[in-house]
Amino acid sequence: MSSQSKALIVDDDEPIRNMIRRVLERDGFAVETATNGQEAIDLLEGKEYDFVVLDLMMPRVDGYGVLRYLREHSPQSLRKVVIATAVDSADDVRREPVAGILRKPFDLRDLRSLAHRFLSPGDELPA
């Protein structure tokens, strides 16, 4: 019996956060959310996530701060991160070993395709 894959969505835009949550929950993930980078770091300190969707521009601590935290405390977790941003400076993160970068507005099929790689064995991605 496999455990359910866990996803973390980090975005200060509530409609985007809720849309991504619905998509990932429908696809079999247990989803938690954070509205800024500090909330994300607090969650990441106590839990392991299979997939992380990370916005770059947020209040308090931005996505770059979350990437720095992961680089210092859990570098293997960077491979599970998808950057979802409208910021052109996202090219700065290309040197990070992240799973991908999605430019907002992005196609949900692209998000689902990336997320599918992180589902636990036995979890099914609906059509």
C-alpha positions as CSV (number, residue, x, y, z in Angstrom):
1,M,0.0,0.0,0.0
2,S,1.5,3.3,-1.0
3,S,1.2,6.5,0.9
4,Q,-0.4,9.5,-0.8
5,S,2.0,11.9,-2.6
6,K,2.3,15.3,-0.8
7,A,2.4,18.6,-2.6
8,L,3.1,22.1,-1.3
9,I,1.9,25.2,-3.2
10,V,3.5,28.5,-2.4
11,D,1.9,31.5,-3.9
12,D,0.5,34.8,-2.5
13,D,-2.2,34.9,-5.2
14,E,-5.2,33.1,-3.7
15,P,-7.1,32.3,-6.9
16,I,-3.9,30.8,-8.4
17,R,-3.2,28.9,-5.2
18,N,-6.7,27.5,-5.1
19,M,-6.7,26.5,-8.8
20,I,-3.4,24.6,-8.5
21,R,-4.7,23.0,-5.3
22,R,-7.8,21.7,-7.0
23,V,-5.9,20.3,-9.9
24,L,-3.3,18.5,-7.8
25,E,-5.9,17.2,-5.3
26,R,-7.9,15.8,-8.3
27,D,-4.7,14.2,-9.5
28,G,-4.1,12.3,-6.2
29,F,-1.9,14.7,-4.1
30,A,-2.5,15.6,-0.5
31,V,-2.0,19.4,-0.8
32,E,-0.8,22.0,1.7
33,T,-0.5,25.7,0.8
34,A,1.6,28.7,1.9
35,T,0.9,32.3,1.1
36,N,4.5,33.5,1.4
37,G,8.1,32.1,1.6
38,Q,8.3,32.2,5.4
39,E,5.2,30.0,5.7
40,A,6.7,27.7,3.2
41,I,10.0,27.4,5.1
42,D,8.1,26.8,8.3
43,L,6.3,23.9,6.6
44,L,9.4,22.6,4.9
45,E,11.2,22.4,8.3
46,G,8.9,19.8,9.6
47,K,7.8,17.8,6.5
48,E,8.9,16.2,3.3
49,Y,7.0,17.0,0.1
50,D,7.0,15.0,-3.1
51,F,6.3,18.1,-5.2
52,V,6.5,21.9,-4.6
53,V,5.0,24.6,-6.8
54,L,6.8,27.9,-5.9
55,D,6.0,31.5,-6.9
56,L,9.0,33.8,-6.9
57,M,7.5,37.2,-6.0
58,M,5.8,37.1,-2.6
59,P,5.7,39.2,0.6
60,R,7.9,38.5,3.7
61,V,10.2,35.9,2.2
62,D,10.1,35.5,-1.6
63,G,10.6,32.4,-3.6
64,Y,14.4,33.1,-4.0
65,G,14.6,32.9,-0.2
66,V,12.8,29.5,-0.2
67,L,15.3,28.3,-2.8
68,R,18.2,29.5,-0.7
69,Y,16.7,27.7,2.3
70,L,16.4,24.4,0.3
71,R,19.9,24.8,-1.1
72,E,21.3,25.0,2.4
73,H,19.0,22.5,4.3
74,S,17.7,20.0,1.7
75,P,19.5,20.4,-1.6
76,Q,17.9,17.1,-2.9
77,S,14.5,18.7,-2.6
78,L,15.3,21.3,-5.2
79,R,14.7,18.6,-7.9
80,K,11.0,18.5,-6.7
81,V,10.4,22.2,-7.2
82,V,8.5,23.8,-10.1
83,I,8.8,27.6,-10.3
84,A,5.5,29.1,-11.4
85,T,6.1,32.8,-12.1
86,A,5.3,35.7,-14.3
87,V,8.7,37.4,-13.5
88,D,11.2,37.5,-16.4
89,S,14.0,37.3,-13.9
90,A,13.1,33.6,-13.4
91,D,16.0,33.0,-15.7
92,D,18.1,33.6,-12.6
93,V,16.9,30.3,-11.2
94,R,17.8,28.3,-14.3
95,R,21.1,27.3,-12.7
96,E,19.1,25.7,-9.8
97,P,18.4,22.0,-10.3
98,V,14.6,22.5,-10.2
99,A,12.1,20.2,-11.9
100,G,10.9,23.0,-14.2
101,I,9.8,26.6,-14.7
102,L,6.3,27.5,-15.7
103,R,5.6,31.1,-16.9
104,K,2.3,32.5,-15.7
105,P,-0.2,32.2,-17.2
106,F,0.7,28.6,-17.8
107,D,-1.2,25.7,-19.2
108,L,-2.5,23.4,-16.5
109,R,-1.6,20.4,-18.7
110,D,2.0,21.4,-18.4
111,L,1.7,21.6,-14.6
112,R,0.0,18.2,-14.5
113,S,2.7,16.7,-16.7
114,L,5.4,17.8,-14.3
115,A,3.4,16.8,-11.2
116,H,2.8,13.3,-12.6
117,R,6.5,12.6,-12.3
118,F,6.2,13.0,-8.5
119,L,3.2,10.8,-7.8
120,S,3.9,7.8,-5.6
121,P,3.7,4.4,-7.2
122,G,0.1,3.2,-7.3
123,D,-1.3,6.8,-7.5
124,E,-3.2,7.3,-10.7
125,L,-3.3,10.5,-12.7
126,P,-6.9,11.0,-14.1
127,A,-7.4,11.6,-17.8
